[in-house]
Amino acid sequence: MAVVKASSSDIDLLARLLRAEAEGEGEQGIRTIPQMVYHPHAFEATTKGYFYQRAERPKDA
């Protein structure tokens, strides 16, 4: 799995997406990124093996 370069505005965009997804959870109180990512039925990718592959570091890093 490749490492994706991200600017601070990219990270802000992802944070906004996660917050918007979590807002409808009400009493369950999703408060952290891991709670959101691994919440049942939130993201299908977490049920697939490729989600758990280690990230490859760029060769120039």
N, CA, C, O and CB atoms as a CASP TS submission, in Angstrom:
PFRMAT TS
TARGET T0000
AUTHOR 0000-0000-0000
METHOD Language model
MODEL 1
PARENT N/A
ATOM      1  N   MET     1       0.860  -1.171   0.000  1.00  0.00           N
ATOM      2  CA  MET     1       0.000   0.000   0.000  1.00  0.00           C
ATOM      3  C   MET     1       0.901   1.228   0.000  1.00  0.00           C
ATOM      4  O   MET     1       1.848   1.305   0.783  1.00  0.00           O
ATOM      5  CB  MET     1      -0.976   0.001   1.230  1.00  0.00           C
ATOM      6  N   ALA     2       0.619   2.157  -0.848  1.00  0.00           N
ATOM      7  CA  ALA     2       1.429   3.356  -0.976  1.00  0.00           C
ATOM      8  C   ALA     2       1.075   4.376   0.102  1.00  0.00           C
ATOM      9  O   ALA     2      -0.051   4.416   0.599  1.00  0.00           O
ATOM     10  CB  ALA     2       1.251   3.966  -2.360  1.00  0.00           C
ATOM     11  N   VAL     3       2.039   5.182   0.441  1.00  0.00           N
ATOM     12  CA  VAL     3       1.797   6.295   1.352  1.00  0.00           C
ATOM     13  C   VAL     3       1.278   7.454   0.511  1.00  0.00           C
ATOM     14  O   VAL     3       1.861   7.783  -0.522  1.00  0.00           O
ATOM     15  CB  VAL     3       3.101   6.695   2.150  1.00  0.00           C
ATOM     16  N   VAL     4       0.203   8.064   0.941  1.00  0.00           N
ATOM     17  CA  VAL     4      -0.411   9.155   0.198  1.00  0.00           C
ATOM     18  C   VAL     4       0.054  10.476   0.799  1.00  0.00           C
ATOM     19  O   VAL     4      -0.091  10.707   2.000  1.00  0.00           O
ATOM     20  CB  VAL     4      -1.965   9.047   0.220  1.00  0.00           C
ATOM     21  N   LYS     5       0.611  11.335  -0.039  1.00  0.00           N
ATOM     22  CA  LYS     5       1.001  12.658   0.436  1.00  0.00           C
ATOM     23  C   LYS     5      -0.259  13.457   0.731  1.00  0.00           C
ATOM     24  O   LYS     5      -1.225  13.415  -0.031  1.00  0.00           O
ATOM     25  CB  LYS     5       1.899  13.393  -0.606  1.00  0.00           C
ATOM     26  N   ALA     6      -0.242  14.180   1.837  1.00  0.00           N
ATOM     27  CA  ALA     6      -1.426  14.950   2.218  1.00  0.00           C
ATOM     28  C   ALA     6      -1.009  16.304   2.767  1.00  0.00           C
ATOM     29  O   ALA     6      -0.096  16.408   3.586  1.00  0.00           O
ATOM     30  CB  ALA     6      -2.271  14.184   3.258  1.00  0.00           C
ATOM     31  N   SER     7      -1.688  17.323   2.307  1.00  0.00           N
ATOM     32  CA  SER     7      -1.463  18.670   2.825  1.00  0.00           C
ATOM     33  C   SER     7      -2.350  18.865   4.049  1.00  0.00           C
ATOM     34  O   SER     7      -3.206  18.029   4.340  1.00  0.00           O
ATOM     35  CB  SER     7      -1.759  19.758   1.737  1.00  0.00           C
ATOM     36  N   SER     8      -2.147  19.951   4.754  1.00  0.00           N
ATOM     37  CA  SER     8      -2.985  20.220   5.927  1.00  0.00           C
ATOM     38  C   SER     8      -4.444  20.413   5.513  1.00  0.00           C
ATOM     39  O   SER     8      -5.344  20.072   6.280  1.00  0.00           O
ATOM     40  CB  SER     8      -2.476  21.467   6.682  1.00  0.00           C
ATOM     41  N   SER     9      -4.697  20.949   4.324  1.00  0.00           N
ATOM     42  CA  SER     9      -6.084  21.095   3.875  1.00  0.00           C
ATOM     43  C   SER     9      -6.695  19.736   3.536  1.00  0.00           C
ATOM     44  O   SER     9      -7.900  19.546   3.704  1.00  0.00           O
ATOM     45  CB  SER     9      -6.155  22.027   2.651  1.00  0.00           C
ATOM     46  N   ASP    10      -5.879  18.782   3.060  1.00  0.00           N
ATOM     47  CA  ASP    10      -6.369  17.425   2.818  1.00  0.00           C
ATOM     48  C   ASP    10      -6.774  16.765   4.133  1.00  0.00           C
ATOM     49  O   ASP    10      -7.823  16.125   4.212  1.00  0.00           O
ATOM     50  CB  ASP    10      -5.295  16.579   2.101  1.00  0.00           C
ATOM     51  N   ILE    11      -5.954  16.917   5.149  1.00  0.00           N
ATOM     52  CA  ILE    11      -6.245  16.337   6.459  1.00  0.00           C
ATOM     53  C   ILE    11      -7.487  16.982   7.059  1.00  0.00           C
ATOM     54  O   ILE    11      -8.302  16.298   7.678  1.00  0.00           O
ATOM     55  CB  ILE    11      -5.043  16.505   7.409  1.00  0.00           C
ATOM     56  N   ASP    12      -7.637  18.287   6.883  1.00  0.00           N
ATOM     57  CA  ASP    12      -8.832  18.975   7.358  1.00  0.00           C
ATOM     58  C   ASP    12     -10.077  18.425   6.665  1.00  0.00           C
ATOM     59  O   ASP    12     -11.112  18.230   7.303  1.00  0.00           O
ATOM     60  CB  ASP    12      -8.712  20.490   7.121  1.00  0.00           C
ATOM     61  N   LEU    13      -9.976  18.180   5.378  1.00  0.00           N
ATOM     62  CA  LEU    13     -11.100  17.636   4.627  1.00  0.00           C
ATOM     63  C   LEU    13     -11.497  16.254   5.156  1.00  0.00           C
ATOM     64  O   LEU    13     -12.684  15.976   5.331  1.00  0.00           O
ATOM     65  CB  LEU    13     -10.752  17.553   3.135  1.00  0.00           C
ATOM     66  N   LEU    14     -10.516  15.393   5.410  1.00  0.00           N
ATOM     67  CA  LEU    14     -10.818  14.074   5.965  1.00  0.00           C
ATOM     68  C   LEU    14     -11.422  14.177   7.355  1.00  0.00           C
ATOM     69  O   LEU    14     -12.337  13.425   7.693  1.00  0.00           O
ATOM     70  CB  LEU    14      -9.561  13.219   6.011  1.00  0.00           C
ATOM     71  N   ALA    15     -10.922  15.096   8.157  1.00  0.00           N
ATOM     72  CA  ALA    15     -11.470  15.294   9.505  1.00  0.00           C
ATOM     73  C   ALA    15     -12.927  15.741   9.438  1.00  0.00           C
ATOM     74  O   ALA    15     -13.753  15.291  10.231  1.00  0.00           O
ATOM     75  CB  ALA    15     -10.635  16.329  10.282  1.00  0.00           C
ATOM     76  N   ARG    16     -13.238  16.616   8.502  1.00  0.00           N
ATOM     77  CA  ARG    16     -14.620  17.072   8.336  1.00  0.00           C
ATOM     78  C   ARG    16     -15.526  15.913   7.915  1.00  0.00           C
ATOM     79  O   ARG    16     -16.663  15.808   8.376  1.00  0.00           O
ATOM     80  CB  ARG    16     -14.692  18.210   7.296  1.00  0.00           C
ATOM     81  N   LEU    17     -15.020  15.049   7.044  1.00  0.00           N
ATOM     82  CA  LEU    17     -15.781  13.883   6.617  1.00  0.00           C
ATOM     83  C   LEU    17     -16.063  12.951   7.794  1.00  0.00           C
ATOM     84  O   LEU    17     -17.190  12.488   7.970  1.00  0.00           O
ATOM     85  CB  LEU    17     -15.031  13.132   5.517  1.00  0.00           C
ATOM     86  N   LEU    18     -15.041  12.682   8.590  1.00  0.00           N
ATOM     87  CA  LEU    18     -15.221  11.811   9.749  1.00  0.00           C
ATOM     88  C   LEU    18     -16.220  12.404  10.740  1.00  0.00           C
ATOM     89  O   LEU    18     -17.076  11.695  11.268  1.00  0.00           O
ATOM     90  CB  LEU    18     -13.880  11.566  10.441  1.00  0.00           C
ATOM     91  N   ARG    19     -16.106  13.705  10.987  1.00  0.00           N
ATOM     92  CA  ARG    19     -17.042  14.349  11.907  1.00  0.00           C
ATOM     93  C   ARG    19     -18.467  14.258  11.387  1.00  0.00           C
ATOM     94  O   ARG    19     -19.390  13.969  12.148  1.00  0.00           O
ATOM     95  CB  ARG    19     -16.658  15.812  12.126  1.00  0.00           C
ATOM     96  N   ALA    20     -18.649  14.501  10.099  1.00  0.00           N
ATOM     97  CA  ALA    20     -19.980  14.442   9.510  1.00  0.00           C
ATOM     98  C   ALA    20     -20.559  13.024   9.601  1.00  0.00           C
ATOM     99  O   ALA    20     -21.751  12.859   9.862  1.00  0.00           O
ATOM    100  CB  ALA    20     -19.934  14.906   8.047  1.00  0.00           C
ATOM    101  N   GLU    21     -19.734  12.019   9.389  1.00  0.00           N
ATOM    102  CA  GLU    21     -20.188  10.635   9.510  1.00  0.00           C
ATOM    103  C   GLU    21     -20.571  10.306  10.944  1.00  0.00           C
ATOM    104  O   GLU    21     -21.540   9.584  11.175  1.00  0.00           O
ATOM    105  CB  GLU    21     -19.106   9.673   9.024  1.00  0.00           C
ATOM    106  N   ALA    22     -19.828  10.822  11.902  1.00  0.00           N
ATOM    107  CA  ALA    22     -20.042  10.487  13.313  1.00  0.00           C
ATOM    108  C   ALA    22     -21.197  11.261  13.934  1.00  0.00           C
ATOM    109  O   ALA    22     -21.752  10.815  14.938  1.00  0.00           O
ATOM    110  CB  ALA    22     -18.782  10.751  14.102  1.00  0.00           C
ATOM    111  N   GLU    23     -21.573  12.389  13.381  1.00  0.00           N
ATOM    112  CA  GLU    23     -22.608  13.223  13.996  1.00  0.00           C
ATOM    113  C   GLU    23     -23.934  12.495  14.167  1.00  0.00           C
ATOM    114  O   GLU    23     -24.661  12.765  15.123  1.00  0.00           O
ATOM    115  CB  GLU    23     -22.822  14.463  13.168  1.00  0.00           C
ATOM    116  N   GLY    24     -24.260  11.597  13.281  1.00  0.00           N
ATOM    117  CA  GLY    24     -25.529  10.901  13.367  1.00  0.00           C
ATOM    118  C   GLY    24     -25.544   9.765  14.372  1.00  0.00           C
ATOM    119  O   GLY    24     -26.555   9.073  14.499  1.00  0.00           O
ATOM    120  N   GLU    25     -24.452   9.555  15.089  1.00  0.00           N
ATOM    121  CA  GLU    25     -24.365   8.425  16.003  1.00  0.00           C
ATOM    122  C   GLU    25     -24.992   8.693  17.365  1.00  0.00           C
ATOM    123  O   GLU    25     -25.183   7.765  18.150  1.00  0.00           O
ATOM    124  CB  GLU    25     -22.938   8.040  16.186  1.00  0.00           C
ATOM    125  N   GLY    26     -25.310   9.937  17.650  1.00  0.00           N
ATOM    126  CA  GLY    26     -26.037  10.295  18.866  1.00  0.00           C
ATOM    127  C   GLY    26     -25.452   9.734  20.144  1.00  0.00           C
ATOM    128  O   GLY    26     -24.321  10.052  20.513  1.00  0.00           O
ATOM    129  N   GLU    27     -26.224   8.898  20.818  1.00  0.00           N
ATOM    130  CA  GLU    27     -25.857   8.377  22.135  1.00  0.00           C
ATOM    131  C   GLU    27     -24.602   7.506  22.129  1.00  0.00           C
ATOM    132  O   GLU    27     -23.967   7.337  23.170  1.00  0.00           O
ATOM    133  CB  GLU    27     -26.998   7.586  22.690  1.00  0.00           C
ATOM    134  N   GLN    28     -24.237   6.953  20.974  1.00  0.00           N
ATOM    135  CA  GLN    28     -23.047   6.106  20.941  1.00  0.00           C
ATOM    136  C   GLN    28     -21.787   6.913  21.185  1.00  0.00           C
ATOM    137  O   GLN    28     -20.774   6.360  21.614  1.00  0.00           O
ATOM    138  CB  GLN    28     -22.948   5.381  19.609  1.00  0.00           C
ATOM    139  N   GLY    29     -21.831   8.193  20.924  1.00  0.00           N
ATOM    140  CA  GLY    29     -20.739   9.084  21.293  1.00  0.00           C
ATOM    141  C   GLY    29     -19.392   8.774  20.683  1.00  0.00           C
ATOM    142  O   GLY    29     -18.414   8.625  21.415  1.00  0.00           O
ATOM    143  N   ILE    30     -19.305   8.672  19.380  1.00  0.00           N
ATOM    144  CA  ILE    30     -18.014   8.455  18.724  1.00  0.00           C
ATOM    145  C   ILE    30     -17.168   9.704  18.928  1.00  0.00           C
ATOM    146  O   ILE    30     -17.537  10.797  18.497  1.00  0.00           O
ATOM    147  CB  ILE    30     -18.189   8.132  17.195  1.00  0.00           C
ATOM    148  N   ARG    31     -16.018   9.525  19.597  1.00  0.00           N
ATOM    149  CA  ARG    31     -15.186  10.669  19.954  1.00  0.00           C
ATOM    150  C   ARG    31     -13.772  10.600  19.406  1.00  0.00           C
ATOM    151  O   ARG    31     -13.038  11.585  19.493  1.00  0.00           O
ATOM    152  CB  ARG    31     -15.128  10.795  21.429  1.00  0.00           C
ATOM    153  N   THR    32     -13.374   9.484  18.853  1.00  0.00           N
ATOM    154  CA  THR    32     -12.005   9.363  18.361  1.00  0.00           C
ATOM    155  C   THR    32     -12.014   8.856  16.921  1.00  0.00           C
ATOM    156  O   THR    32     -13.004   8.288  16.459  1.00  0.00           O
ATOM    157  CB  THR    32     -11.179   8.417  19.264  1.00  0.00           C
ATOM    158  N   ILE    33     -10.919   9.065  16.231  1.00  0.00           N
ATOM    159  CA  ILE    33     -10.801   8.587  14.854  1.00  0.00           C
ATOM    160  C   ILE    33     -10.899   7.058  14.796  1.00  0.00           C
ATOM    161  O   ILE    33     -11.630   6.540  13.952  1.00  0.00           O
ATOM    162  CB  ILE    33      -9.468   9.060  14.236  1.00  0.00           C
ATOM    163  N   PRO    34     -10.190   6.310  15.665  1.00  0.00           N
ATOM    164  CA  PRO    34     -10.356   4.853  15.605  1.00  0.00           C
ATOM    165  C   PRO    34     -11.804   4.396  15.840  1.00  0.00           C
ATOM    166  O   PRO    34     -12.263   3.458  15.188  1.00  0.00           O
ATOM    167  CB  PRO    34      -9.453   4.199  16.630  1.00  0.00           C
ATOM    168  N   GLN    35     -12.524   5.045  16.761  1.00  0.00           N
ATOM    169  CA  GLN    35     -13.929   4.685  16.968  1.00  0.00           C
ATOM    170  C   GLN    35     -14.730   4.883  15.682  1.00  0.00           C
ATOM    171  O   GLN    35     -15.607   4.081  15.361  1.00  0.00           O
ATOM    172  CB  GLN    35     -14.541   5.521  18.111  1.00  0.00           C
ATOM    173  N   MET    36     -14.427   5.946  14.954  1.00  0.00           N
ATOM    174  CA  MET    36     -15.159   6.215  13.714  1.00  0.00           C
ATOM    175  C   MET    36     -14.783   5.211  12.629  1.00  0.00           C
ATOM    176  O   MET    36     -15.657   4.655  11.964  1.00  0.00           O
ATOM    177  CB  MET    36     -14.883   7.645  13.227  1.00  0.00           C
ATOM    178  N   VAL    37     -13.491   4.981  12.452  1.00  0.00           N
ATOM    179  CA  VAL    37     -13.022   4.104  11.380  1.00  0.00           C
ATOM    180  C   VAL    37     -13.536   2.682  11.560  1.00  0.00           C
ATOM    181  O   VAL    37     -13.964   2.046  10.597  1.00  0.00           O
ATOM    182  CB  VAL    37     -11.496   4.103  11.325  1.00  0.00           C
ATOM    183  N   TYR    38     -13.495   2.179  12.801  1.00  0.00           N
ATOM    184  CA  TYR    38     -13.861   0.791  13.051  1.00  0.00           C
ATOM    185  C   TYR    38     -15.311   0.612  13.486  1.00  0.00           C
ATOM    186  O   TYR    38     -15.708  -0.496  13.847  1.00  0.00           O
ATOM    187  CB  TYR    38     -12.959   0.217  14.092  1.00  0.00           C
ATOM    188  N   HIS    39     -16.103   1.668  13.460  1.00  0.00           N
ATOM    189  CA  HIS    39     -17.512   1.558  13.809  1.00  0.00           C
ATOM    190  C   HIS    39     -18.183   0.606  12.830  1.00  0.00           C
ATOM    191  O   HIS    39     -17.970   0.717  11.622  1.00  0.00           O
ATOM    192  CB  HIS    39     -18.206   2.951  13.799  1.00  0.00           C
ATOM    193  N   PRO    40     -18.999  -0.337  13.331  1.00  0.00           N
ATOM    194  CA  PRO    40     -19.639  -1.288  12.425  1.00  0.00           C
ATOM    195  C   PRO    40     -20.404  -0.590  11.298  1.00  0.00           C
ATOM    196  O   PRO    40     -21.200   0.317  11.543  1.00  0.00           O
ATOM    197  CB  PRO    40     -20.583  -2.190  13.203  1.00  0.00           C
ATOM    198  N   HIS    41     -20.160  -1.013  10.101  1.00  0.00           N
ATOM    199  CA  HIS    41     -20.835  -0.530   8.893  1.00  0.00           C
ATOM    200  C   HIS    41     -20.449   0.899   8.492  1.00  0.00           C
ATOM    201  O   HIS    41     -21.078   1.467   7.598  1.00  0.00           O
ATOM    202  CB  HIS    41     -22.320  -0.600   9.095  1.00  0.00           C
ATOM    203  N   ALA    42     -19.444   1.486   9.121  1.00  0.00           N
ATOM    204  CA  ALA    42     -19.035   2.846   8.748  1.00  0.00           C
ATOM    205  C   ALA    42     -18.263   2.827   7.426  1.00  0.00           C
ATOM    206  O   ALA    42     -18.573   3.587   6.509  1.00  0.00           O
ATOM    207  CB  ALA    42     -18.168   3.481   9.866  1.00  0.00           C
ATOM    208  N   PHE    43     -17.266   1.960   7.338  1.00  0.00           N
ATOM    209  CA  PHE    43     -16.447   1.879   6.131  1.00  0.00           C
ATOM    210  C   PHE    43     -16.250   0.420   5.760  1.00  0.00           C
ATOM    211  O   PHE    43     -15.675  -0.353   6.525  1.00  0.00           O
ATOM    212  CB  PHE    43     -15.079   2.583   6.333  1.00  0.00           C
ATOM    213  N   GLU    44     -16.728   0.053   4.591  1.00  0.00           N
ATOM    214  CA  GLU    44     -16.605  -1.334   4.144  1.00  0.00           C
ATOM    215  C   GLU    44     -15.150  -1.785   4.084  1.00  0.00           C
ATOM    216  O   GLU    44     -14.854  -2.957   4.314  1.00  0.00           O
ATOM    217  CB  GLU    44     -17.255  -1.503   2.779  1.00  0.00           C
ATOM    218  N   ALA    45     -14.258  -0.880   3.782  1.00  0.00           N
ATOM    219  CA  ALA    45     -12.839  -1.244   3.625  1.00  0.00           C
ATOM    220  C   ALA    45     -12.257  -1.901   4.875  1.00  0.00           C
ATOM    221  O   ALA    45     -11.332  -2.706   4.767  1.00  0.00           O
ATOM    222  CB  ALA    45     -12.023  -0.010   3.280  1.00  0.00           C
ATOM    223  N   THR    46     -12.779  -1.576   6.054  1.00  0.00           N
ATOM    224  CA  THR    46     -12.232  -2.167   7.278  1.00  0.00           C
ATOM    225  C   THR    46     -12.550  -3.651   7.393  1.00  0.00           C
ATOM    226  O   THR    46     -12.015  -4.325   8.273  1.00  0.00           O
ATOM    227  CB  THR    46     -12.767  -1.437   8.494  1.00  0.00           C
ATOM    228  N   THR    47     -13.401  -4.168   6.531  1.00  0.00           N
ATOM    229  CA  THR    47     -13.693  -5.606   6.534  1.00  0.00           C
ATOM    230  C   THR    47     -12.856  -6.349   5.503  1.00  0.00           C
ATOM    231  O   THR    47     -12.972  -7.568   5.377  1.00  0.00           O
ATOM    232  CB  THR    47     -15.176  -5.848   6.266  1.00  0.00           C
ATOM    233  N   LYS    48     -12.021  -5.637   4.769  1.00  0.00           N
ATOM    234  CA  LYS    48     -11.208  -6.235   3.702  1.00  0.00           C
ATOM    235  C   LYS    48      -9.751  -6.339   4.134  1.00  0.00           C
ATOM    236  O   LYS    48      -9.251  -5.481   4.862  1.00  0.00           O
ATOM    237  CB  LYS    48     -11.320  -5.408   2.402  1.00  0.00           C
ATOM    238  N   GLY    49      -9.082  -7.375   3.691  1.00  0.00           N
ATOM    239  CA  GLY    49      -7.698  -7.600   4.066  1.00  0.00           C
ATOM    240  C   GLY    49      -6.743  -6.497   3.649  1.00  0.00           C
ATOM    241  O   GLY    49      -5.787  -6.202   4.365  1.00  0.00           O
ATOM    242  N   TYR    50      -6.991  -5.884   2.495  1.00  0.00           N
ATOM    243  CA  TYR    50      -6.058  -4.857   2.020  1.00  0.00           C
ATOM    244  C   TYR    50      -6.034  -3.627   2.925  1.00  0.00           C
ATOM    245  O   TYR    50      -5.077  -2.854   2.884  1.00  0.00           O
ATOM    246  CB  TYR    50      -6.423  -4.441   0.606  1.00  0.00           C
ATOM    247  N   PHE    51      -7.056  -3.438   3.726  1.00  0.00           N
ATOM    248  CA  PHE    51      -7.057  -2.312   4.665  1.00  0.00           C
ATOM    249  C   PHE    51      -5.945  -2.462   5.693  1.00  0.00           C
ATOM    250  O   PHE    51      -5.403  -1.473   6.185  1.00  0.00           O
ATOM    251  CB  PHE    51      -8.415  -2.202   5.373  1.00  0.00           C
ATOM    252  N   TYR    52      -5.607  -3.717   6.013  1.00  0.00           N
ATOM    253  CA  TYR    52      -4.648  -3.989   7.084  1.00  0.00           C
ATOM    254  C   TYR    52      -3.218  -4.166   6.592  1.00  0.00           C
ATOM    255  O   TYR    52      -2.345  -4.524   7.383  1.00  0.00           O
ATOM    256  CB  TYR    52      -5.066  -5.215   7.830  1.00  0.00           C
ATOM    257  N   GLN    53      -2.956  -3.929   5.322  1.00  0.00           N
ATOM    258  CA  GLN    53      -1.593  -4.023   4.809  1.00  0.00           C
ATOM    259  C   GLN    53      -0.751  -2.878   5.356  1.00  0.00           C
ATOM    260  O   GLN    53      -1.243  -1.771   5.574  1.00  0.00           O
ATOM    261  CB  GLN    53      -1.587  -4.008   3.265  1.00  0.00           C
ATOM    262  N   ARG    54       0.522  -3.166   5.572  1.00  0.00           N
ATOM    263  CA  ARG    54       1.439  -2.108   6.027  1.00  0.00           C
ATOM    264  C   ARG    54       1.658  -1.105   4.906  1.00  0.00           C
ATOM    265  O   ARG    54       1.716  -1.464   3.730  1.00  0.00           O
ATOM    266  CB  ARG    54       2.799  -2.706   6.490  1.00  0.00           C
ATOM    267  N   ALA    55       1.778   0.151   5.291  1.00  0.00           N
ATOM    268  CA  ALA    55       2.081   1.197   4.313  1.00  0.00           C
ATOM    269  C   ALA    55       3.538   1.081   3.890  1.00  0.00           C
ATOM    270  O   ALA    55       4.421   0.861   4.719  1.00  0.00           O
ATOM    271  CB  ALA    55       1.789   2.609   4.894  1.00  0.00           C
ATOM    272  N   GLU    56       3.780   1.231   2.592  1.00  0.00           N
ATOM    273  CA  GLU    56       5.151   1.233   2.088  1.00  0.00           C
ATOM    274  C   GLU    56       5.678   2.658   2.147  1.00  0.00           C
ATOM    275  O   GLU    56       4.993   3.600   1.750  1.00  0.00           O
ATOM    276  CB  GLU    56       5.227   0.665   0.633  1.00  0.00           C
ATOM    277  N   ARG    57       6.880   2.806   2.635  1.00  0.00           N
ATOM    278  CA  ARG    57       7.509   4.129   2.700  1.00  0.00           C
ATOM    279  C   ARG    57       8.135   4.448   1.349  1.00  0.00           C
ATOM    280  O   ARG    57       8.688   3.563   0.695  1.00  0.00           O
ATOM    281  CB  ARG    57       8.581   4.188   3.834  1.00  0.00           C
ATOM    282  N   PRO    58       8.052   5.718   0.923  1.00  0.00           N
ATOM    283  CA  PRO    58       8.707   6.104  -0.342  1.00  0.00           C
ATOM    284  C   PRO    58      10.202   5.830  -0.261  1.00  0.00           C
ATOM    285  O   PRO    58      10.794   5.925   0.814  1.00  0.00           O
ATOM    286  CB  PRO    58       8.456   7.605  -0.662  1.00  0.00           C
ATOM    287  N   LYS    59      10.816   5.490  -1.391  1.00  0.00           N
ATOM    288  CA  LYS    59      12.233   5.146  -1.412  1.00  0.00           C
ATOM    289  C   LYS    59      13.123   6.322  -1.043  1.00  0.00           C
ATOM    290  O   LYS    59      14.240   6.116  -0.569  1.00  0.00           O
ATOM    291  CB  LYS    59      12.618   4.630  -2.774  1.00  0.00           C
ATOM    292  N   ASP    60      12.654   7.558  -1.248  1.00  0.00           N
ATOM    293  CA  ASP    60      13.477   8.725  -0.930  1.00  0.00           C
ATOM    294  C   ASP    60      13.313   9.177   0.519  1.00  0.00           C
ATOM    295  O   ASP    60      13.892  10.189   0.913  1.00  0.00           O
ATOM    296  CB  ASP    60      13.131   9.868  -1.861  1.00  0.00           C
ATOM    297  N   ALA    61      12.540   8.452   1.311  1.00  0.00           N
ATOM    298  CA  ALA    61      12.295   8.837   2.719  1.00  0.00           C
ATOM    299  C   ALA    61      13.366   8.308   3.626  1.00  0.00           C
ATOM    300  O   ALA    61      13.318   8.535   4.835  1.00  0.00           O
ATOM    301  CB  ALA    61      10.939   8.333   3.192  1.00  0.00           C
TER
END
